[in-house]
Amino acid sequence: MEAIAKWLKRLQQAQPQTLREYLLPALGPGFKGLDLSDCIVATELKGTLISRIGDTGPISVALFKYLDVAQESSNLKNTEEIGNEFAAILSLATERRITIPNTISLSIDGSNSIFFLPYGAAADPRLNGPIPSNLEETVHELLERIAGLPEEYRPVLGAAAQLHHSAIELFENDLRSAYLLIVSGIEVLSREFGSPPTAWEDWEDCSVWKKTFISANLSDEQRHIICSRLMKDRSLRLKATFQEYASTRIHDSFWNESWEDWMSPYNASEGKWGKPNLIKSQHMRDVLPRDRKLLSKMLGESYNMRSRLIHRGEFLALVDSTIPIAPSNDAKKPLPFAVLRSILKRLIQEELVAYGKPVPLPQIRIFRKGSVPNHAPSADAKKPRG
């Protein structure tokens, strides 16, 4: 609640002429919507959204208004953080699902209308690209692998795939939870298919410990005892296994994968989306340096990030987990969400190929026209009569 507390302090110290009104969209259940007036914040009801498949009831839209000290330029991270905190406070007050989407308010020239431009997709622009065509072969190959997957590996790979999917569902509006799910997916796989490094030199911070041993003037025997104890520490082993598995399991071809950034234009005056545009086309190596030692260290920072998000409840803003313009060689930074998600996806595929021996699918095909099932003829049926 840091952002809210700072906002309240600014209001207490501000002069009236320095304040301006800020607007955010707020979504809530029901037809009535979020109704606030004669309050330090206010809402203006705007109606209900068009129902979508999966909705369990009507969703109302309100214009959420608050005053703050006028700023020459907006700070996206601060706006995102205070919007998230407002939604959290309103959900506590109402015990209802209140959502304030991550948006930037824009005025439309020649009118009094305001358009709220969503920006959450920037965390992984590939996910909103057009769906590839001719997917039948890919889908069949995955299903054949799943059919041949030994029973003991199905729960693990199934959990990893579902965690990957849940992260995709959440990332635009809840990047923190999405990041946690991706780390969890990799950890699920690492516990089943990975193992911690066996050599002390391969453990993170071993060089730091060596300096500590020297400064403490420890004997070789004392150093060995401490090293052995550290390598048995459960928390350290989980992190080391996470790093070792994810940085070594992926094939070299991972860095040759295509990386496409997509963006869909929106015509605010007409209220229509345009076709997705390919903004940039490159390869994974252009985003993530082909350096497994660097990758291992950044995976370690991602694991540390996961601990901070869970145990300290730190906020993860979009600007903290987007792809940098140039590939980052900073081993002290966690991997961006999009790269970490790509690693999880690739690890799932690697294990499916390794353990899922293809099993022929049932000879059934459903065609789009009329959706009539078609049983492919058997070998005997194809033999000519007589």
Number of C-alpha atoms within 10 A of each C-alpha: 12 9 17 16 10 12 14 14 11 15 15 9 9 13 10 11 8 12 16 12 10 15 17 21 22 25 22 22 18 13 15 16 22 23 12 15 9 6 8 10 12 17 21 17 17 14 13 18 12 9 11 10 5 6 9 9 11 17 21 21 25 23 18 22 17 15 19 16 18 13 10 6 6 10 9 15 14 12 18 23 19 19 24 21 17 21 18 17 15 18 15 12 9 11 10 12 14 22 20 24 22 23 19 18 14 12 12 12 9 7 8 7 11 14 16 16 14 14 16 20 17 21 22 23 22 17 16 14 16 14 8 6 6 8 9 8 9 10 10 14 16 15 17 19 22 22 17 16 21 12 10 8 17 16 10 19 22 14 15 25 17 15 22 24 16 15 23 19 12 16 22 19 21 18 21 23 18 23 27 20 24 29 24 20 26 24 23 18 22 24 15 11 14 20 16 21 17 9 8 15 11 14 21 17 10 13 13 9 14 15 11 13 16 11 9 9 11 13 10 9 9 12 17 13 10 13 16 12 10 15 18 12 10 10 11 15 17 18 22 24 22 26 30 25 23 23 20 14 16 19 12 11 9 16 18 14 13 12 18 17 18 21 20 16 12 14 11 16 12 7 9 10 11 11 12 15 13 15 11 12 11 13 14 19 17 17 19 20 15 15 12 15 15 18 22 21 21 24 26 24 19 24 23 14 22 23 14 13 17 13 9 10 11 13 15 18 19 25 14 16 21 17 20 12 8 10 13 16 13 11 16 13 17 21 26 22 26 22 18 20 24 17 19 24 18 17 24 21 17 15 18 21 16 11 14 21 15 18 14 13 12 9 10 11 12 11 10 8 6 7 9 10 11 11 11 11 10 9 7 7 9 8 8 6 5 3
